[in-house]
Amino acid sequence: MKVLLVTMYFPPAGGGGVQRPLKLAQYLPALGIETHVLAPDDPKWVHRDPELRVPTQAWIHRVRYFGPRARKPAEELRQAEGVERALVQAQVTARRLLMPDASVTWNLTAIPAAIRIARREQIDAVITTSPPGSIHFVGAAVQKATGSRWLADLRDPIVANPHRRSDTAATRARQAANEQVARLVARRADAVSCVSEAIADEVRGLDPRGIVRTIANGCDFDDFAGLEYAPGQRLRITHTGSFFGKRDPRPFLQAFHDSGLDAVARFVGDFRSSDREWAESLGLGDRLELIEYLPRAESLRLQRDSEVLLLLVPDAGGRGKGVLSGKVFEYLAAERPILAVVPPDGAAASLIRATGAGIVVAPDDVGGMREALEELHSRFADGGLASVELAEEDRERLARGARVEEMAMLLREIV
């Protein structure tokens, strides 16, 4: 079998969105599937990680990206003044006019390139993995032009995204465009793989023609090989990942402040300026460390060398219940106790409880967070916090390799 994996996020890009397509390209060839990857030459990523290794067993194809660079508009506007601010505002407005997302312009070069590769290499199936949602136009085009099967892989919901606003005319227009993309996927894709059951339910509600299957993210245990935990003098609580949309560090920081514990809260990654100013107003001093984006290898090292890992998933009007992000599996692979500030009746909470990996607290329960922090600190002071050792059956079930095998089985069903 020959497959073409089309992804916007691939090394040298950095960040959480890279890992699922990167691991597919790494593991599929070992399962006897010739794997070709189509990625942008440079979509002006927010973050780069030149240390990430591109799989040598996959064929990597690059095509020119025409379009706006990835950016965080609120941060750019906050830092700009005068004429520069007007220019940034114009660029942000132009970016928001692109539907269904700002990356849609890549289709101008990606679609012809994907069709050429599919014909030349006699591709059996094309995989498009989102976000961005507009990448699925490539899958539909290749399917129509070549007869290849199409597997649409959804890492986020196309419609009910917990971080997406819907309170302005522009965001409502984008929501309508995303609904059109979701209907295209349901109507045309031979199969749809989803990282969570909530996303799969969204697709099933659109009466899809093809198979819909939940294939969650997996734990990359090998990525932590050789990384050691050395107990710190103070309890170190580490959060890795960017803050955007409705993800909010303030309830936790308030609880951390109220606890008065001699501990350190470390946030690794993009931290909004408004949140930074608010956090600094609490006067936490050396109890708070804000660390800029780090390459994945260094991020994993810090996760492993922490007493506690902090997971934050907003409720977002109930939409956060279905979120089962790659960060959950990364934390499980780090094998350190997790303080999961997540919807208590959601997917992430269920997995944390089932594996015995940590403590679950509701995102709006500041008092509950303070109590959890006090409990963790007490255990740390009274002999330390032991590593989380997953049961062998859990390690096998949650391993990334097992999840890619599920993807390979789905591909074989449709080809």
ChimeraX attribute file (.defattr): number of C-alpha atoms within 10 A of each C-alpha:
attribute: neighborCount
match mode: 1-to-1
recipient: residues
	/A:1	15
	/A:2	18
	/A:3	25
	/A:4	30
	/A:5	26
	/A:6	27
	/A:7	25
	/A:8	27
	/A:9	25
	/A:10	28
	/A:11	23
	/A:12	17
	/A:13	22
	/A:14	22
	/A:15	21
	/A:16	16
	/A:17	19
	/A:18	18
	/A:19	20
	/A:20	23
	/A:21	22
	/A:22	20
	/A:23	19
	/A:24	22
	/A:25	27
	/A:26	20
	/A:27	22
	/A:28	20
	/A:29	20
	/A:30	14
	/A:31	12
	/A:32	11
	/A:33	17
	/A:34	19
	/A:35	23
	/A:36	23
	/A:37	23
	/A:38	21
	/A:39	23
	/A:40	22
	/A:41	16
	/A:42	18
	/A:43	20
	/A:44	16
	/A:45	17
	/A:46	12
	/A:47	15
	/A:48	18
	/A:49	18
	/A:50	13
	/A:51	13
	/A:52	18
	/A:53	11
	/A:54	17
	/A:55	16
	/A:56	10
	/A:57	15
	/A:58	20
	/A:59	16
	/A:60	17
	/A:61	17
	/A:62	13
	/A:63	18
	/A:64	15
	/A:65	21
	/A:66	18
	/A:67	16
	/A:68	18
	/A:69	15
	/A:70	14
	/A:71	14
	/A:72	13
	/A:73	14
	/A:74	13
	/A:75	13
	/A:76	15
	/A:77	16
	/A:78	11
	/A:79	10
	/A:80	14
	/A:81	12
	/A:82	7
	/A:83	9
	/A:84	13
	/A:85	15
	/A:86	13
	/A:87	14
	/A:88	16
	/A:89	17
	/A:90	12
	/A:91	13
	/A:92	18
	/A:93	13
	/A:94	12
	/A:95	19
	/A:96	15
	/A:97	14
	/A:98	15
	/A:99	19
	/A:100	20
	/A:101	19
	/A:102	19
	/A:103	23
	/A:104	19
	/A:105	17
	/A:106	22
	/A:107	19
	/A:108	14
	/A:109	15
	/A:110	25
	/A:111	20
	/A:112	15
	/A:113	18
	/A:114	26
	/A:115	22
	/A:116	15
	/A:117	18
	/A:118	24
	/A:119	15
	/A:120	9
	/A:121	14
	/A:122	15
	/A:123	23
	/A:124	22
	/A:125	26
	/A:126	28
	/A:127	26
	/A:128	28
	/A:129	28
	/A:130	22
	/A:131	20
	/A:132	20
	/A:133	27
	/A:134	25
	/A:135	26
	/A:136	29
	/A:137	18
	/A:138	26
	/A:139	29
	/A:140	23
	/A:141	18
	/A:142	27
	/A:143	22
	/A:144	14
	/A:145	12
	/A:146	16
	/A:147	14
	/A:148	25
	/A:149	23
	/A:150	31
	/A:151	31
	/A:152	26
	/A:153	27
	/A:154	24
	/A:155	25
	/A:156	22
	/A:157	25
	/A:158	24
	/A:159	20
	/A:160	16
	/A:161	16
	/A:162	22
	/A:163	15
	/A:164	16
	/A:165	14
	/A:166	12
	/A:167	8
	/A:168	9
	/A:169	9
	/A:170	15
	/A:171	15
	/A:172	14
	/A:173	15
	/A:174	22
	/A:175	22
	/A:176	15
	/A:177	18
	/A:178	21
	/A:179	17
	/A:180	15
	/A:181	20
	/A:182	20
	/A:183	16
	/A:184	16
	/A:185	28
	/A:186	23
	/A:187	15
	/A:188	19
	/A:189	24
	/A:190	23
	/A:191	23
	/A:192	27
	/A:193	25
	/A:194	24
	/A:195	24
	/A:196	23
	/A:197	19
	/A:198	22
	/A:199	25
	/A:200	19
	/A:201	16
	/A:202	16
	/A:203	24
	/A:204	17
	/A:205	9
	/A:206	15
	/A:207	11
	/A:208	20
	/A:209	15
	/A:210	18
	/A:211	16
	/A:212	24
	/A:213	22
	/A:214	20
	/A:215	23
	/A:216	23
	/A:217	26
	/A:218	28
	/A:219	25
	/A:220	21
	/A:221	17
	/A:222	10
	/A:223	15
	/A:224	17
	/A:225	9
	/A:226	8
	/A:227	15
	/A:228	14
	/A:229	18
	/A:230	10
	/A:231	15
	/A:232	13
	/A:233	10
	/A:234	16
	/A:235	24
	/A:236	22
	/A:237	23
	/A:238	24
	/A:239	24
	/A:240	25
	/A:241	19
	/A:242	17
	/A:243	16
	/A:244	13
	/A:245	13
	/A:246	15
	/A:247	16
	/A:248	17
	/A:249	21
	/A:250	15
	/A:251	17
	/A:252	23
	/A:253	20
	/A:254	16
	/A:255	19
	/A:256	26
	/A:257	17
	/A:258	14
	/A:259	17
	/A:260	12
	/A:261	16
	/A:262	13
	/A:263	19
	/A:264	19
	/A:265	22
	/A:266	20
	/A:267	22
	/A:268	20
	/A:269	19
	/A:270	17
	/A:271	20
	/A:272	17
	/A:273	13
	/A:274	11
	/A:275	14
	/A:276	13
	/A:277	10
	/A:278	13
	/A:279	19
	/A:280	11
	/A:281	10
	/A:282	14
	/A:283	11
	/A:284	16
	/A:285	11
	/A:286	10
	/A:287	18
	/A:288	21
	/A:289	15
	/A:290	15
	/A:291	13
	/A:292	12
	/A:293	21
	/A:294	20
	/A:295	16
	/A:296	20
	/A:297	14
	/A:298	11
	/A:299	18
	/A:300	19
	/A:301	17
	/A:302	22
	/A:303	28
	/A:304	23
	/A:305	21
	/A:306	25
	/A:307	26
	/A:308	27
	/A:309	27
	/A:310	21
	/A:311	19
	/A:312	24
	/A:313	25
	/A:314	23
	/A:315	23
	/A:316	17
	/A:317	8
	/A:318	12
	/A:319	17
	/A:320	23
	/A:321	22
	/A:322	22
	/A:323	27
	/A:324	25
	/A:325	20
	/A:326	18
	/A:327	18
	/A:328	23
	/A:329	22
	/A:330	20
	/A:331	24
	/A:332	26
	/A:333	25
	/A:334	29
	/A:335	22
	/A:336	23
	/A:337	25
	/A:338	25
	/A:339	24
	/A:340	26
	/A:341	27
	/A:342	23
	/A:343	26
	/A:344	17
	/A:345	14
	/A:346	19
	/A:347	19
	/A:348	26
	/A:349	25
	/A:350	16
	/A:351	16
	/A:352	20
	/A:353	14
	/A:354	11
	/A:355	15
	/A:356	15
	/A:357	21
	/A:358	21
	/A:359	18
	/A:360	23
	/A:361	21
	/A:362	20
	/A:363	23
	/A:364	16
	/A:365	13
	/A:366	20
	/A:367	18
	/A:368	17
	/A:369	27
	/A:370	23
	/A:371	15
	/A:372	19
	/A:373	23
	/A:374	16
	/A:375	13
	/A:376	22
	/A:377	21
	/A:378	15
	/A:379	13
	/A:380	19
	/A:381	13
	/A:382	9
	/A:383	8
	/A:384	15
	/A:385	19
	/A:386	14
	/A:387	15
	/A:388	17
	/A:389	17
	/A:390	16
	/A:391	11
	/A:392	9
	/A:393	9
	/A:394	12
	/A:395	19
	/A:396	15
	/A:397	14
	/A:398	21
	/A:399	19
	/A:400	23
	/A:401	21
	/A:402	18
	/A:403	22
	/A:404	23
	/A:405	17
	/A:406	17
	/A:407	21
	/A:408	18
	/A:409	11
	/A:410	19
	/A:411	22
	/A:412	13
	/A:413	11
	/A:414	16
	/A:415	13
